[in-house]
Amino acid sequence: MSPKTILVIGSSNTDMTAKTAELPRPGETVLGGVFTMGAGGKGANQAVAAQRLGGKVKFICKVGKDMFGDNSIAQYEKEGLDTSGILRSNLPSGVALIYVDSHAENCIVVASGANGDLTEDDIEKSRKDLESCDILLLQLESPIPSVLKAAKIAHQAGKTVVLNPAPACPLPEELFRNIDLFIPNETELSTFSGMPVTSEKEAEAAAKAMQAKGVGKLIVTMGSKGALICEGGPSVFVPAHKVKAVDTTAAGDTFCGALCVAISEGKSLKEAAEFACAASALTVQKMGAQNSIPYRKDLKF
Ligand code: RIB
């Protein structure tokens, strides 16, 4: 049997990261440490994670006709991703400005550029990919009409549609009805459900509220605590690995990519979340986004 295919549609950025003891407050200048530049973007990070962890992955994004776009495509080809659906825009390629403090916390500004130019028309042209993939993985660094269009085509074709709703922004209710697996963190779940999410119990109640809006199943990522699986019956908690984090950038992306790989291999959601927790525990121990995403051989699965 040929392996199941994972289609990732999302953003591609070049990450420019500075390490600093404390994050600056508004109006404040702080001195930072070493500057690094590397491949990033939630879509690209999730595609690279899925590929490195053993998935068969096609990545669709839009980059500019510039050096950053050229470098990103070359990098994705080196990773072994199917890049045949990558599009070019007249806008500059996406760039993310990232600060990481001594507690491994980050703050990020994304200059979307070409990512913001992914149109419904572009998605229509990818219809064949959407209808032939097994799993579609989406995030929210792309224009919402394109996210909705992709989710609807894949859902109507009976594919598993996975949405990592990051960064949180207002969403049409129709989108929720086209999502089979929703992977928010606690803050995102609180935003979309309109309910507080500060504990497992609250996360379970908010997940039920999302299911009432039409979302299928949920996995709520709870940072260093772990992940809560809500399939409809009693929720199941998968604890995170206890590790010393240096940079949490792309930890959530690694989780989502890893999860899709495990699902594509026929694992249960609990087994998939265990695999994803193990992968993201490795990511947080290294600086950078794609730089820190592990390979299958790094995991004992
Ligand atoms: O999730 C991490 C990513 O968010 C970074 O790579 C950055 O590009 C932003 O998109």
Residues whose N, C-alpha, C, O or C-beta is under 5 A from the ligand:
A	BS01	RIB	N13 D15 G40 G41 K42 A96 T249 A250 D253 A289
